[in-house]
C-alpha cells in the first residue's frame, strides 16, 4: 500500500484548459539586459488513477477511526467478470473540497472470475476533525 495524492479533481480541471498561442503576441528581446533564471522546483505528480469505475464490485465497506484516532477501511470486492481483474481501491477521509488530498490506495491483484476477496487499508490519512470517508474502486485488467 502506498499513499497517493488524489489528483482526479486536478486532472479534470486540466482537461478543461485549452492551449494555444496568441498570433499577435511575439517575444520581445532585450538589448543587453539578461536576468538569471531560476530553476523551478518541480513536485512529482502521481499518475492519475487508471481503470474503469467499479463501485458495484464493493460490498460491506467499513471505514472508521479506532480508539487511538487512526482510520482504517475494509470491505469485499466481488469480480463478476469472466476474467481475472485487479482492483485499485482508494480511501480518503475528510471533506471533499475538489482539490488534491492525501489518501491511501491499495492494489487488490488478480481477483478470480466470479470470486470475492476481503481487503483492508490501514492508517488512512485524516484531518484531526475526521470527516466522512470516501472510497473509489477501479477495475484494471
N, C-alpha and C positions, 0 to 999 in steps of 0.2 A: 504494500500500500504506500502510496506517495501522496503528499499534499500538493494539490494543484490550485491555481487561482482560477476561479470560474470566469471565463472570458467570453461567454456567449453574448452578453449584452454588448461588449466591446466589438465583437465580430459583426453583430447586427448593425451597430452604429456605423462601422467602417464600410459595410456593404452598401449603405445608402449614400456614401460620399462619392461624388463623381470627380474624376481627374480631368485635367485639360490645361491648356495654356491660353493665355490671352494673346491673340495675334498682334495686338498693338503694343504689347509690353516687350521691351528689349532691355537687356542688361546694360547698365551704364558703367563705363570704365573710368577708373580714377587715374589721373595723370601720374602722380608719383607717390601717392599715399597708399601704403599697404597696411592692413590691420592683421595682426597674427590671429589665426583661427584656433579655436579651442576644440579639442576632440570631445564629441558628445558622449556622455556615459549612456550606453545602451543597456537597458534591462532585458534579459531574455524573456520572450513571451512564450508561454507554453502553447503547444498546439491546440487548436480548437478541437473539442471532442468530436470524433467522427463516429458514424454509425447511424442506425435507424432508431428513432424513438420507440421504446418498447415498454410503456407503462403497464401493459396488460400482463407482462411476464412477472410482475412484482406482486407478492401477497404477504400477508401477516407482517407488514412493515412496522417496526417499533423504533422510536428514536427518543431518548430521554437522558437526563443527567443522573449520574449516580450520587451517592452520599457526599462525595468529595467535589461535586460540581463538574465532573468530566462527562462529556457527552459521548454516547455510544449508539450505534444503529445496527439493526439486524432485520432479516426477513428471508423470504424464499424467492427463488427465481425458477419459473417453470418454462421449459422450452417446448412450445407447441409446433415447432418447425419439423421438417423431415430430415434435417441435417444438424450436426453439432453446431452450437452457437457459443461465442464468447460474449459475455455481457460486461459492460462498464457501468458501475454504479457510483454516482457522485452524491454526497450528502453535504448540505450546508445548513448551519444553524444561525438564525438571525433574521432581521427584516430584509426582505428582498428589495433593495433600493435601485436595482438596474445597473449597478456598476460591478467592477471586478471585486470579488470577495474571496476569502480563504475558505477552502472546502477540503474534504477528504474523498479520494477516489480509490476504488478497488476494481481490479480486473477479476472476473469470475470466468475462468477459461474452460472451454470445451464441455459445455453442458450438453449431455446426450439428447438426441431427438426424443421427445416425449418425457424427458427426465426432469427432475426437480432437485435443487440444491439449496442448502441453507448458507447464508453469508453473514458476516458480521464486520462492522467497521468500527474500530475503537479510536478513542481520543480525537473526536471531531472538533476542530477549532470552533470556538463560540465566544460571543461577547459576554462580558460579565453579567449583563442583564438577561442572557439566554435569548429566547425568542422562538419563533416557530421553526420547525425542522422541514427542510425541503429536500426532495430526492429526485434524481434524474437517472433513468435506466436507458442505456443504448445497447442495441444488439449489433455486434460486429461479427461478420462471417470469417 
